[in-house]
Amino acid sequence: MFTDTVFALASGSIRAAIAVIRLSGPATGAVVAALCGGSLPAPRHASLRRLRDPSGAMLDHALVLWMPGPGTYTGEDCAELHVHGGRAVIDGVAAALTNAGLRPAEPGEFTRRAFLNGRMDLVEAEAVHDLVAAETEAQRKQALRQLEGELGALYQDWADRLRGILAYQEALIDFPDEDLPPEVEDQLVTTLHVVRTEIGTHLNDAGRGEKLREGLFFAITGAPNVGKSTLINALAERDVAIVSEFPGTTRDVLETRVVLGGVPVTLVDTAGLRETTDSIEAEGVRRAIARAEDADLVLTVVEAGSPPGDTAASLLIANKADLGLPGPDGALRISAKTGLGMDALRTRLAEAARKMTESSGPPPLTRFRHRAALLEAADHLDAAEHAELPELRGEDLRLAMRALGRITGHVSVEDILDTVFSKFCIGK
């Protein structure tokens, strides 16, 4: 499919002992052979070689891996040059590759080639990005499940079943006088309903996969001077917010990223909630309220010994418990200053984060793109279930299949035609 050959520094730009330069494309073998003095290493065996530029000057001692296609990551001829990680070495090898007619790869181009060459579907390609970006163990496991093809297989199964009933539907449309058994219509309707129900169940997952991939937001709210900034500093284990005895010190939304229960969580410190004539503080209060409305969990902080007031807290926290005062009913007593109760709070927050992102059964949705396509497919299947004319039902089935196909990147009219011809002997 591709006539050009690309290369990229796959190991990142930070100076290290070893740097890995990847190549992919039809000229890979010839270029690597030229760098190695005219001969290629044995396929898929690391070989120590001297790399030389066209003038014969030595560039480096390197481990060279030669991997002929199509059984490679991209489906093309590929190679890896494991060179020393100094900037001058990398630049020298890159210059030699450029002079040989190769070009630097664009962002994501190796995985794009893998998709276009049929080595993975779009869902798996997205999982590659998620795996590279994973910050926590839970994110890594989710990305690996997706990369293993579990999510793509689920969507492909629905598409295959819809393709099968569409074949039946086309037969009912094209051969109305053939006296096809009533079981054909019954099976079509039953399978359609089952697929629609399964898609609905998959969509009704509270966004667990998306929340795990992107991270949760926990907002810390409360009146001025109850210790919100001290609390976020304690949870982050570093100075995120300025702590002061003067009310209204925090006037804007401050954020910091932590890991709780294996889930990335952005903690949001907000301005103290109170009536104020200060326009800047009032804007901070407005932002605090808006952030709390969008948060996955709201931690409302009050002072121990004070009534909680009118609050819709997800978790009520009575701070300054080191003063010996009781907290409101249901509140978790802590002292962000001394550490009293902080372990219990971290445990509660970790349990909440896990509960919001854990899933059982099939892998969860991980992207809004998938959700939008599934919602579209579900709408078309609803319409197909209630269609009065077989032609309308067939059209909605096609549109539902197309929506599913956009998720994995598999959209083909030929698939439908193959199923129709193989099952109903249309050619007679």
N, C-alpha and C positions, 0 to 999 in steps of 0.2 A: 504493500500500500504506500509506503514512504520511499522516496528516492534519495533523500538526504540522510546523512549520518550525524548524530549529535553526541555531545559529551557534556559532563557536568561534574563538579566536585560534590560527591554524595555525602561526604563526612563533615560538612560544615566548614566555616571559615576560621574557626578558632585554632590557633597554633597547637599542634599535637605531634606525637611521635610519628604517627602514620596518617596519611591522607589517602582517601579512596576516590579515584576518578573513574566514572562509569562511561561507557560508550555503547551506543545502540544504532544500528542501521546497516545497510548493505555494504558499506565500505569498511566496516569494523575490522574484518579479518585482514584485509590488505594493509590497512594503516598500522595495526598492531604488529604485523609481520615486519613492516618496514622499520618500526621503532626497535624491534628486537633483533635486527640484523638480517632479516630475510626469511626467518622461519617462525611458525606459530608453535606455541606450547601444545601439548596434548590437551584435547578438550576436557574441561572441567577438572583440571589438575593444576594446583598452584605451582608455578615455576619461577625460580629466581633468574632474572634476566637483566642485562645492561641495556638501558634505553638510550638511544642515540638520535640526534636530530639529523636532518637530511645532509648536513655537512660532515657528519661522522663524529661530532662532538658529543661526549657522553653527558646525558642529562641526570641519570640517577641509577642506582641499583634498586630494582623493584620486583615485587611479586606480581606475576601476570596471570590472570585467569581468562581463558578464552572459552566462550560458550556459544557454539553455533545454534541458530534457531532451528525449528520453531519452539523448542522446549526451553524457553527462557522467560524472564519476567515480562518483557515486552513482546515476545513472539518473534523477535528479529535476532540476527547475529548480535551478540553482546560481548563485552569484555570489561574487566576491572583491572585498573593499574593501582597497586598498593605501593605508593611512593612515600618517601620521607616527607614529614609534614611542614617543612619550612616553606615560607612564602616564595622564595626564589625558585625552589624546586617545582612547586605547583605552577608558577607562572611560566617556567621554561617548558614544562610538558604541555601546558595549555597552548602556548605559542606554537609548538611543534604540531599539535593536532589541528590548530587553525590553519597553519601553512599547508597542511595535507588536505585541506578542503572540508574539514568538519566545522560545525558551528556549535556555539554554546546552546544547550537545551533551554527552552522556556520553562517557567515554573510549572511543575506538574506534567511535563511532557512525556516522561518515561511511563507514568501511569496512564496518561491519555493514549499513548501508543498501545499499551497493554489492553486497554478497553477496545480500541478500534481494531486490534488484531484478534479479538475474541478470547483473550486470556482471562478476562474478568468482566463482570457486568458493572453497571454504574454504582450499584449499592456497595459492591466490594471495593470499587475504586474510592468511594467516599470513606470507607472504613480504613483504607491506607492512611488517609489524611488524619482521621481520628486517632489512629494508633500512634502516629508520629506526635500528635498534639496531646496525648494522654498525660495528665498530671498525676493521676491516682491509680491504684490497683483496680478499683471498680471500673474506671473508664477504660483501662487496658483490657479487662475481661470483656466488656461490652463490645469494644472495637474488634477484638479477636473473633467473637461469635459472629459478627457481621462479616468480617473478612473470610471466615470459613465458609460463608455462603448460606448461613441459616436463614437470614432475612430475605435474601434474594430468592432462595428456594421456596419460601412461603409465598412470595408474590408470584413467582412463576407457576406454582401449583394452582393458584386461583386463576391465572391466565389460561393455563392448560385446560382446566375444567370448563371455563367459559368458552374456550375454543371448541370443546367437544359439544356443548349444548348449542352453540351457534351453528355447528354443522347439522345437527338435528333440525334446528329452526330453518335453515336454508332448504333442507329437504322438504319440510312441510310447506314452504312457500313455493318451491319449484315444481313439486309433484303433488298438487292437491288432489289429483284423481287417482293416486296410486293406492288408496286405501291402506295407508300406513297404520299399524296398530295403535290403539289409544295409549298404550304404555309409553310410546315415544313422547307424546305431549306431557304425560304425567311425570316422566323422568326429567324432562326438560325443566318443568316448573319447580319440581322438588330440588334439583341441583342448583337452580338459580337462587332459590330461597336460602338454601344452606350456605352458599358462598356469600350471599349478602349478609347473613347473620354472622359469619366468621369475620368478615371485614368490619362489621359494626363492633364486635367484641374487641378486635385489635385496635380500633380507634379509641375505644372507651378505656384508656389506660392511664388517665390523669397526667399524660405527658411525661411519664417516668423516664423513658429513654432520652428524650430531649433535655430534661432537667439534668440528668447525669452527664450528658455530653457537654452541655453549656455551663452547668453549675447552678446552685441554688442561691437565692438572695434572702438573707435574714436581716430584718430591720430592727434596730434598737431604738425604742421611743420612750417618752416619759417627760415629766415636767423638768424645768431647769434645775440643775444642781443635785440631781438624784444619783449621779455617778455613772452616767451612760458612757462618757469618754473614758473613764477609768476602767469600765468593764470591757470596752472594745480593745483597749490596750492590753488588758490581762488575757483576753482570749487570743489576741494576735501575738502575744508575748513580745511585743515591741511597742514603741511610742508611735501611735498612729494619729491620735488626737491630742490637742493641747488640753491639759487638765488645769482648772482654775477654780478658786472658791467663789468667783464672781458669776452670777447667773447670766446665761445668754452668751457664754464664750463661744460655743459652737453655733455658727450661723449658717453653715452650708452643709450639704450632705458629704460625709467622708466615707470612703470605702476601702476595705482591705480584704485580701483573699487568704482563706485558711482552708485546711482539710479537716473535715469532721466525719467520722465513720467511713473513711475512704471516699468521700464525696467532696468535690471542691465547692466551697461556700463563700460567697461575698458577704461580709458583715458590713452593715451600713449604719454609721453613727449619724443621728439626725439632730437638728436643732431642738431645744427644749420647747415643749408644747405649752404655750400660754398666750394670753391676750397681750398685745404690745403695740405701742404707737411708733416704734422704731421701724421704718420701712424696710431696712435691710434684714432685721431679725424677723419681721413679718413674712418676708419672702422665704427665709429659711424655714419657718414654720409651715408655710404652704408646701414647700418641697418635701418636708418631712412627712406630711400627711399623704402626699401623692406617692412617696416611696413606700410607705407602709401599706397603702392599698394594693400595690403591685408585688409586695413581698410574698415569698413562700411561707415565711414564718415571722410573726411579730413578737419581739421580746419587749414587753412593757415593764419598765423599771420604776419602782416606787421606793421610798425610804421605809425601812423597817419601822413599825409603829404608826405608819400613816395608812389611812383608808385607800383602797385602790382607785376610788373614783369611778367615773363612767368610762370604761375601757372595753375594747373588744380584743384583748390580748390573746394571742395563741399560747403564750407562755408568760405568766406573771412572775416577776422576780422582785423580791424584797432585798434591796441592797443595804449596806451599812449595818448588817446583822452583828458586827463586832461590838456595837454599842449596847447589845444585850436586849434590844427591844424585839417583840414578836412581829411576825409578818401577817399580812391579811390571809384569810382562809384560802388555801389552794396555792399560795405563793411559795416559790422556792427561795429559802433564805440563804443569802450569800454575803460575802464581803469582798468586793473586787479589790479593795485596798490590801487586806491581809491574806487573801486566798481562801478564807473560810467558805466552804460549800462550792468552790469552783470546780472541783473534780466531779461532783454530782451534776453541776450544770453542764459541763462538757459531755458527760455521759448522756444526759437528756437530749442535748443538741445533736450528738452523733446518732442516737436512736431515731430522732426525727428525720435526719437527713437520709439515713438508710431506708426508713419506711417510705419516704417520698420517691425513692428511686429504685427500690428493689422490684424485681419482676420474676414471675415464675412462668413456665411454659415457653411458648415461642418467644424469640427475641423481640424486644419492644421497638416501637418507632423511635428513630433517632433524629429525624430532620423534619422541618416544616414542609419541605418539598414533597416528601413522602406522604405526609398527612393531607396536603392539598390534593394530591393525585388520588388518594384513597377516598377522600370525601367526594370527589368528582365521580369516581367509579361507583361508589355507593348510591349517589343520586341517579345515575343511569340505570343501575340495577333496580332501584325502586320504581323507576318509570317502566322498565321492562316487565316487572311483575304485574303492573296494572295496565299494560298496553292492551288496547282492544283489538288492534290489528297485528297479525304476525309480522308484517313488514316493519312496523314501528318497534316491535320487540327486537327484531333482528338488528335494527339500527342502534338501539340503545345498548345491546350486547356488544356490538362492535366498538362503540364509544367507550364502554367500560373497559374493554380489553386494551384499547389504545391508552387510556389513563394509566392502567397497570403497567403497560409496556414502557411508558415514559419513566417510571421509577427505575427499572432495571436497564433501560436502553434497548429493549427488544420490542420493536414495533414492526410487524411484517404481515402484509396481506397474504403472502405466499403460504404462511403457516395455516391460515384459515382454509385456503384453497386445497392444500395437501390433505387436511383432515376431511374436507367435504368429499374429495375424489376417492380417498381410500375407504371411506365408510359406506358410501352410497352408490358406488359404481356409476357415477354420472355419465361416463363415456359410452354407456350402452346406447 
